[in-house]
Amino acid sequence: MNYEPFRSKRLLYRAVEEDNPADEAFFHELYNDPQVSSMTETSLQRPLSTAETKQILKDIKPQALLSVFICKIPEFQSDDLSGHDPSPKEPKPIGVIVVRAPKASFIQNRSTNFAISIVPEHQGNGYGPEAVSWLLDWCFLTAGLHRVELGVFEWNERARKIYERLGFVAEGRQRESLWKEGRWWDRISMGILEHEWAEAKSRGL
């Protein structure tokens, strides 16, 4: 088995450092981006202060089974839109993954859910599918989980199609549960089982 637990082809995954100004600055920028928050958050969109995002960052760790920054491995940073690598010696954070810790009543069911966010300038380059593929390997091969689920907003059609290609199955809808841009939208529940992920990988996904 050729499996490296904390990296994939172009990305590595590291812990979020507490009280690290650079990590806090990146997290603040990510969570304040309206394009990112509109795809990941159901709360009312508004600017967040540094104190608010710092508290969110501190609250994530005790509630998470896994919380990591998605970072570009240095040799792959040359494909930035700027055409140069501003930090050749350090992996560059481009997003975050949070796998929520299962509640006590669900531990025996080996099930959890996750969320992923990537900064807009790095979207569309395949980093999202690569990171989710790594995440599923971690969940099923390292953490011994049986099921992983997530919620997708109806307006995020690109994400839904990516998850379907990776083997996720739409399992239900919360109809007209989200208000955005003057209309109601559905929240779509999607899930994947460990054998379904193994089958998807066998097809070369």
N, C-alpha and C positions, 0 to 999 in steps of 0.2 A: 504494500500500500504506500503510495507516494502522496503524503498529505502533510503540509507544513501548517501548523495550527494558527499562526499569526500573520500570514501573508498569502496573497494570490499572485497572479502573473504580473500585474502592474501596480498592485496596491499592498500596503501593509496596514495592520490594525493595532493601535496602541491604546493604552489606558488614558483616560482624561486625567490630567494632573490637577489636584486641588491646589488652590491659591497660586496658580501659575498665571502670570499676567498675559502671556501670549495665548494660552488656551482659553482664558476668559474672554480675551478680545475676539478670538475667532468665533467662539460660541455666541457672543453678543451680536456679532455681524450676521451670523447664520440665522439666528432666531429673530432678528429684526428685519430680515429680508422679506418683503411682502409676498414675493413669488413663492418662497420656501414655505412660509407660514400658511399660505392659502392652500397648499397641498398636504399639509401635515397636521394642522391645528383646527379644532372645531370652536375654539374660543373666539371671542370678538377680536378682530384684527385692530391693533393699535400699536403705536411705538412703545417699546419697552426700555426702561432705564437700565443702566449697567448694574445697579443694585438688584433689579428684578431678574435679569438673566443670570447674574451670579448666584442668586438664591435657587433658581431653576436648576442650574448646574450642580449645586450642592445637594439638591433634593433627589437627583437622578440616581446617584450611586447606591444609596440604601434600598431603593425600590427596584433595582435592576439585577438580573442574573448576569448580564453583560452590558457594559457601556464602553464604546470605543470610538476614537476618531478614525475615520477613513483617510489614509494618507497616500499620496503618490510616491512611489519609490523613485529616488533621485534620477536614475537613468531614463525615466519615462516623463520627466517634467518638461522636456524640451518641446512637447506638443501643446504647450500653453498658447493661448491666443496671442499673447504678446510676442511670441517667437523667440523668447529667451528664458533662461532659468534663473529666477531671482535668488534662489536658495539651493545651490547644487549639492550641498553637503547634508542637508536636513530634509527628511520626508515632509512633504507639504500637506497639511490637513485640507481636505476638500469636502468633508462631510462627517456625519455622526450616525452611529447605529446604537439603538437601545433595545435590548431584549428584556422584557419585564419579568421579574421574578414571579413564578407561579404562586398563587395564594395557597395557604395551607391545605384547603379542601381539595385542591387540584393537583397536588404534588404526585399523588399515586397515579394520576392520569397522564403524567409526563407530557404536559401541554403548556404552551406559552404563546405570547404574541410579541410582535416587534414593530419598531418604527425606524425609518431611515430618512435622512435629509442630506442632500448634496447641494452645494452652492451653484447657482444658475450657470455660471460661466464654465462649469465642468459637466453640466448635463448634456446628454446627447452624444457622449463619447464612449458609452458602454460601461462606464464605471459603476452605475447602479446595478445592472445585472451581474457584473463581476462580484460586487460586494455582497449582494443577496445570495449568490451561489456560495461564496465563502461562508456566509452566515449560516446557511442551511447545513453545510458540512460540519460547522462547529456545533450546531444544535443537535444533529443526529449522530455524528461520529464522536464528539468530545463530551457533550452534556448528556447524551443518552436519552434525548427526548423522542417522543413518538409523533407529535403533531405540532405544527407551527401555524399561526394564523395572523391575520392583519385586517384592517379596515381600509378600504379605498373609497375616496369620494367620487361621486358620479362624474364630476367635471374633470377628473384626472384620468382621461381615457388612455393616455400614453402609459401611465404606470400600470393600469389594469391589464393592458395587452402584454407588457413585459412579464408580469406575474403569471399570466396564462401560459406564455411561452416557457416559463420555468417549471410549469407543472401545477401551479396553484389552481384550485377549483372554486368557482363562485358558489357559496353555500347559502346565501340569503341576502335580503335587503331590508334596511330600515327606511321605509318609504317616506319621502319628503321630510326627512329629519334634520336637514341642514339648510340654513338660509344664507344665500350668497348672491350678491349683485342683483337684488330685487326679485329673486325667485327661489323656490324650494327645490332641493336636490336630494337624491337617495345616498345612503351610505351602504356600500357593498361589502359584505363579509366574505373573505377568501381564506382558504386553508390548504395545507399540504401535509401528507403523511410521509413517514420515513420511507416506505416502500415505493411511494409515488416519486419521491426525489431520486431514489436509486434507479428507477425506471427512466426518468428524464435524463439522468446522467449517462445511462447506457445508450441513449439515442444521440449522444454527443452534445448535449446542451451545457 
